Amino acid sequence: MGWPVALMLVCGAIVALGGTPEAGTRPAGLDKIVLNYDTPVDAGLQRGLEGLDARLREKFGMTEAQTAVGVMDLNTGRLALVRPDREEYAASVAKIGILLAYFDAHPEAAEHIDPTVERELGEMAKISSNEMAAKYSRALGLKNIQKVLSEKYGLYDAKRGGGLWVGKHYGPGSERYGSPVGDNSHAATVRQVMRFFVMLEQGKLVSPAASKEMRRIFESPSIKHDDIKFVKGLKGRDVQIIRKWGTWEDWRHDAAVVTGGGRHYVIVGLTRHPRGDEYLEELVRRADDLLRQ
């Protein structure tokens, strides 16, 4: 289902929501955590997440075909997944693939990044500038970007439902390569977006230094955040968030790393419904309560 990207309303942000963030604290055992297709879910957290999804879908008039969600506690490795391998049109979320491919092509930028490049990548990652996304995807090449995602990091697997896919520039242009599973211009699954952020926190994307610099780009404190979805849901709580959200028509998504108050977890929600923002806002608040128990 290729969709016109020029009409997309897309964004990503980091915000501090009170208290002192713990983003620089690496929990013992973090490097040993693995998220793949064989990682088992935690029975208690799984029941909680499934029940939460069911209640929210009933509240907002949504079906199972319209939501997919996952959460992983990076302090303990506990995992819960609801429809994690169903490919969705990704809207802005797929821009994380461009960011990864840039550092893969320019590993030296991890230590010595041009301030202009850092700012432009921040505009792409945090406020989802289509202009900056297209600038870097054109420079890198769509097929090269997808090669990094699929072959180097295993972030797209057609035999397992799909994953992260960047098959079109964000803006005008006829070059397009639809995803093998859903023929999406840009695609995502819960599991693969979660894997991206888990590896980012572990310092396993390109190099520890590159992962650290990518995290700084997601932070971009000089760029104002957008107070919607996960950010709105966690307002007033002692947490810090780095995230990437996307919206186009009824596709409403958010993906984040949440730290603070003893918490460190990855959460991803993909929805296709007009009330998806409300679902995501309440989802993250109630999931945060589950993880605090």
Sequence and secondary structure as in RCSB ss.txt:
>XXXX:A:sequence
MGWPVALMLVCGAIVALGGTPEAGTRPAGLDKIVLNYDTPVDAGLQRGLEGLDARLREKFGMTEAQTAVGVMDLN
TGRLALVRPDREEYAASVAKIGILLAYFDAHPEAAEHIDPTVERELGEMAKISSNEMAAKYSRALGLKNIQKVLS
EKYGLYDAKRGGGLWVGKHYGPGSERYGSPVGDNSHAATVRQVMRFFVMLEQGKLVSPAASKEMRRIFESPSIKH
DDIKFVKGLKGRDVQIIRKWGTWEDWRHDAAVVTGGGRHYVIVGLTRHPRGDEYLEELVRRADDLLRQ
>XXXX:A:secstr
    GGG EEE  EEE SS   TT   TTGGG   STT    HHHHHHHHHHHHHHHHHHT  GGGEEEEEEETT
T  EEEESTT  EE GGGGHHHHHHHHHHH GGGGTS  HHHHHHHHHHHHS  HHHHHHHHHHH HHHHHHIII
IIS  EEGGGTEE EE B SSS   B   TTT  SEEE HHHHHHHHHHHHHT SS HHHHHHHHHHHH TTS  
   HHHHHTTTSS EEEEEEEEETTEEEEEEEEEETTEEEEEEEEEESTTHHHHHHHHHHHHHHHHH 
